[in-house]
Amino acid sequence: MHTSRRVAALGMASAALAAAAIATAPGAAADSYNGCGYPRVCFYPTVTQWNNGAPTAAYQDVTSSYQNLGPNSRGADYVHNTRNDDRVYLRYTYNPTGQTGALCVNPNTTAIFNSNFTVTGIMIQTASSCP
C-alpha cells in the first residue's frame, strides 16, 4: 500500500514538473514586468491576459501559511513573481486525480500551468531561492 502511494506521489510530481513550466523574466531589479508592478506576484487567468500584460489579481504580503486564492486568481494559467528576494509557493490541485501539490517559484520568474492544474493558494516567503 505504501509503494502505490509513493508511485502515485512520484507520478504526480513528474506530471507537475512536465506541465508547470518555469520561465525567468529579463533582469530588472525592483521593476514591473508584463503589467505586474514590483513587489507583487500577479495572476493571469488566460494566455490573452498574459499576452496583453493584464493581470487580474496580485499578492504581496509575506505569510507563514497559504492564502486561498480568490475568483480573479484561482486557476490562473500564468503567475509571475516580480519580487527580487522572495520565493513564492503556489498550491495547486492536479485535476485528473484531485491530489494537491506545491510549486516553488523563484524571484523574477513566471510559472505556467496547463489545464490539468488549478492554482488554489499562494505563500510568499522571504527566502531568496527555492530549495
Residue frames relative to the residue before (quaternion, step in Angstrom):
aa qw qx qy qz dx dy dz
M 1.0000 0.0000 0.0000 0.0000 0.00 0.00 0.00
H 0.6574 0.5013 -0.3139 0.4668 3.56 0.97 -0.82
T 0.6232 0.5495 -0.3396 0.4408 3.59 1.06 -0.73
S 0.6636 0.4920 -0.3218 0.4626 3.61 0.91 -0.81
R 0.6202 0.5257 -0.3487 0.4663 3.61 1.07 -0.63
R 0.6505 0.5103 -0.3175 0.4645 3.57 1.00 -0.85
V 0.6431 0.5129 -0.3194 0.4704 3.59 0.97 -0.86
A 0.6535 0.5026 -0.3153 0.4701 3.60 0.94 -0.83
A 0.6596 0.5024 -0.3086 0.4662 3.57 0.95 -0.86
L 0.6564 0.4979 -0.3093 0.4749 3.59 0.97 -0.82
G 0.6360 0.5271 -0.3227 0.4621 3.56 1.03 -0.79
M 0.6631 0.4950 -0.3046 0.4716 3.56 0.96 -0.85
A 0.6471 0.5116 -0.3226 0.4642 3.59 0.96 -0.82
S 0.6452 0.5096 -0.3201 0.4707 3.59 0.98 -0.79
A 0.6467 0.5108 -0.3134 0.4720 3.56 0.98 -0.84
A 0.6425 0.5261 -0.3256 0.4521 3.58 0.97 -0.82
L 0.6703 0.4897 -0.3035 0.4677 3.57 0.93 -0.84
A 0.6759 0.4893 -0.2967 0.4645 3.57 1.01 -0.76
A 0.7617 0.4099 -0.2063 0.4574 3.58 0.94 -0.82
A 0.7177 0.3706 -0.2443 0.5365 3.60 1.08 -0.55
A 0.1557 -0.8104 0.5620 0.0565 3.54 -0.25 1.26
I 0.2117 -0.7480 0.6157 0.1287 3.53 -1.18 0.60
A 0.0095 -0.7873 0.6158 -0.0276 3.55 -0.88 0.99
T 0.3233 -0.7450 0.5514 0.1907 3.56 -0.98 0.85
A 0.4203 -0.7042 0.5199 0.2391 3.54 -0.95 0.95
P 0.6206 -0.5184 0.4132 0.4188 3.57 -1.20 0.40
G 0.5652 -0.6513 0.3972 0.3140 3.57 -0.96 0.88
A 0.2572 0.7149 -0.6193 0.1979 3.54 -0.82 1.10
A 0.2701 -0.7949 0.5243 0.1426 3.54 -0.22 1.28
A 0.8614 0.0195 -0.0448 0.5055 3.54 -1.08 0.88
D 0.5296 0.6013 -0.4185 0.4276 3.54 0.81 1.02
S 0.5163 -0.6133 0.4826 0.3526 3.54 -1.25 0.24
Y 0.1228 -0.7752 0.6152 0.0747 3.55 -1.30 0.29
N 0.8637 -0.0360 -0.0076 0.5026 3.56 -0.86 1.00
G 0.7493 -0.3998 0.2035 0.4872 3.57 0.92 0.93
C 0.6173 0.5343 -0.3366 0.4692 3.57 1.28 -0.02
G 0.2796 -0.8001 0.5136 0.1339 3.57 -0.42 1.24
Y 0.5074 -0.6242 0.5098 0.3051 3.55 -1.11 0.80
P 0.7075 -0.2222 -0.6696 -0.0419 1.78 -1.94 1.59
R 0.2747 0.8058 -0.4789 0.2143 3.60 0.66 1.01
V 0.2904 -0.6550 0.6564 0.2362 3.46 -1.47 0.19
C 0.1230 -0.8465 0.5180 0.0089 3.56 -0.44 1.27
F 0.2757 -0.7597 0.5789 0.1082 3.50 -1.20 0.78
Y 0.0812 -0.7691 0.6339 -0.0069 3.52 -0.98 1.03
P 0.3254 -0.7984 0.4693 0.1908 3.62 -0.25 1.19
T 0.8109 0.1659 -0.0754 0.5562 3.63 1.05 -0.64
V 0.6357 -0.5144 0.4107 0.4032 3.55 -1.30 0.30
T 0.6009 0.5597 -0.3610 0.4420 3.60 1.07 -0.64
Q 0.6638 0.4838 -0.3051 0.4818 3.58 0.92 -0.87
W 0.6191 0.5280 -0.3372 0.4736 3.59 1.04 -0.75
N 0.6939 0.4850 -0.2794 0.4530 3.58 0.80 -1.03
N 0.7035 0.4398 -0.2528 0.4978 3.61 1.12 -0.64
G 0.3991 -0.7253 0.4714 0.3039 3.61 1.26 -0.08
A 0.4913 0.6687 -0.4005 0.3888 3.54 1.06 0.85
P 0.0822 -0.8113 0.5775 0.0399 3.63 0.22 1.20
T 0.3522 -0.7465 0.5308 0.1923 3.56 -1.15 0.64
A 0.7865 0.0726 -0.0518 0.6111 3.60 1.26 -0.19
A 0.0493 -0.7845 0.6178 0.0222 3.56 -1.23 0.55
Y 0.1483 -0.7623 0.6266 0.0653 3.55 -1.16 0.76
Q 0.0255 -0.8293 0.5580 0.0166 3.59 -1.07 0.62
D 0.5734 0.6142 -0.3837 0.3831 3.62 1.20 -0.18
V 0.4020 -0.6655 0.5762 0.2520 3.55 -1.03 0.89
T 0.0200 -0.8100 0.5853 -0.0301 3.58 -0.86 0.98
S 0.4457 -0.6869 0.5071 0.2688 3.56 -1.24 0.41
S 0.7597 0.1833 -0.1471 0.6064 3.58 1.30 0.00
Y 0.6695 -0.5121 0.3554 0.4040 3.55 -1.27 0.21
Q 0.2664 -0.6849 0.6518 0.1875 3.52 -1.22 0.70
N 0.4083 -0.6825 0.5402 0.2750 3.59 -0.93 0.83
L 0.4318 -0.7085 0.4993 0.2497 3.55 -0.98 0.86
G 0.4202 -0.6953 0.5330 0.2364 3.53 -1.17 0.70
P 0.7538 -0.4253 0.2610 0.4275 3.59 -1.30 0.06
N 0.6801 0.4861 -0.3013 0.4586 3.63 1.13 -0.45
S 0.7445 0.3537 -0.2154 0.5236 3.59 1.26 -0.10
R 0.5745 0.6108 -0.3783 0.3921 3.60 1.07 -0.65
G 0.8357 0.1898 -0.1619 0.4893 3.55 -0.89 0.98
A 0.3078 0.7787 -0.4991 0.2233 3.60 1.21 0.33
D 0.4339 -0.6864 0.5243 0.2564 3.54 -1.17 0.69
Y 0.7795 0.1836 -0.0824 0.5932 3.58 1.15 -0.69
V 0.0056 -0.7605 0.6492 -0.0116 3.55 -1.07 0.86
H 0.0716 -0.8161 0.5733 0.0128 3.57 -0.73 1.06
N 0.2346 -0.7605 0.5972 0.0993 3.55 -0.97 1.02
T 0.1548 -0.8135 0.5553 0.0769 3.63 -0.39 1.21
R 0.4765 0.6888 -0.4396 0.3243 3.58 1.24 -0.19
N 0.4207 -0.7378 0.4787 0.2224 3.58 -1.01 0.83
D 0.8181 0.2394 -0.0870 0.5156 3.60 1.06 -0.68
D 0.6891 0.4740 -0.2711 0.4765 3.60 1.23 0.08
R 0.3155 -0.7232 0.5835 0.1922 3.52 -1.01 0.89
V 0.2460 -0.7523 0.5976 0.1278 3.53 -1.30 0.42
Y 0.1858 -0.7428 0.6302 0.1290 3.55 -1.03 0.82
L 0.1392 -0.7700 0.6197 0.0607 3.53 -0.93 0.99
R 0.2472 -0.7470 0.6011 0.1398 3.56 -0.74 1.09
Y 0.0065 -0.8048 0.5929 -0.0253 3.56 -1.00 0.83
T 0.3262 -0.6755 0.6160 0.2404 3.49 -1.39 0.25
Y 0.3039 -0.7124 0.6036 0.1892 3.54 -0.96 0.92
N 0.3916 -0.8073 0.3918 0.2036 3.55 -0.11 1.36
P 0.6443 0.5358 -0.3653 0.4054 3.67 0.84 -0.71
T 0.7972 0.2748 -0.1469 0.5171 3.61 1.06 -0.68
G 0.4366 -0.6970 0.4604 0.3341 3.59 1.19 -0.46
Q 0.4786 0.6668 -0.4458 0.3573 3.60 1.25 0.03
T 0.3240 -0.7333 0.5623 0.2024 3.54 -1.21 0.56
G 0.0133 -0.7795 0.6263 -0.0065 3.52 -1.25 0.51
A 0.3001 -0.7343 0.5741 0.2028 3.55 -1.31 -0.11
L 0.1655 -0.7541 0.6297 0.0860 3.51 -1.19 0.72
C 0.2704 -0.7495 0.5830 0.1590 3.57 -0.88 0.95
V 0.1300 -0.7867 0.6024 0.0364 3.57 -0.93 1.00
N 0.3925 -0.7371 0.5105 0.2049 3.55 -0.70 1.13
P 0.6661 -0.4761 0.3738 0.4358 3.60 -1.25 0.23
N 0.8529 0.1227 -0.1166 0.4938 3.57 -1.20 0.71
T 0.5412 0.5955 -0.3868 0.4504 3.53 1.03 0.90
T 0.2892 -0.7414 0.5848 0.1572 3.55 -1.24 0.63
A 0.1887 -0.7397 0.6343 0.1218 3.56 -1.06 0.83
I 0.1348 -0.7807 0.6080 0.0509 3.56 -0.99 0.91
F 0.1258 -0.8022 0.5831 0.0243 3.55 -0.78 1.11
N 0.3071 -0.7273 0.5741 0.2169 3.57 -1.08 0.68
S 0.7476 -0.4487 0.2655 0.4114 3.57 -1.29 0.11
N 0.5561 0.5992 -0.4032 0.4114 3.63 1.21 -0.12
F 0.7417 0.3729 -0.1913 0.5237 3.58 1.26 -0.32
T 0.1137 -0.7508 0.6461 0.0770 3.53 -1.15 0.74
V 0.3024 -0.7456 0.5685 0.1714 3.57 -0.59 1.18
T 0.0902 -0.8465 0.5246 -0.0066 3.59 -0.71 1.10
G 0.8246 0.0946 -0.0303 0.5570 3.62 1.14 -0.38
I 0.1727 -0.7676 0.6105 0.0909 3.53 -1.32 0.42
M 0.0065 0.7513 -0.6599 -0.0010 3.53 -1.20 0.72
I 0.1670 -0.7797 0.5996 0.0676 3.57 -0.67 1.16
Q 0.0755 -0.8080 0.5843 -0.0005 3.58 -0.83 1.05
T 0.5431 -0.6621 0.4241 0.2945 3.56 -1.11 0.66
A 0.4677 0.6534 -0.4662 0.3702 3.64 1.16 0.08
S 0.4506 -0.7493 0.4299 0.2252 3.58 -0.91 0.92
S 0.8044 0.1082 -0.1003 0.5755 3.61 1.20 -0.05
C 0.5641 -0.5959 0.4562 0.3445 3.51 -1.28 0.39
P 0.5630 -0.6073 0.4316 0.3575 3.59 -1.12 0.61
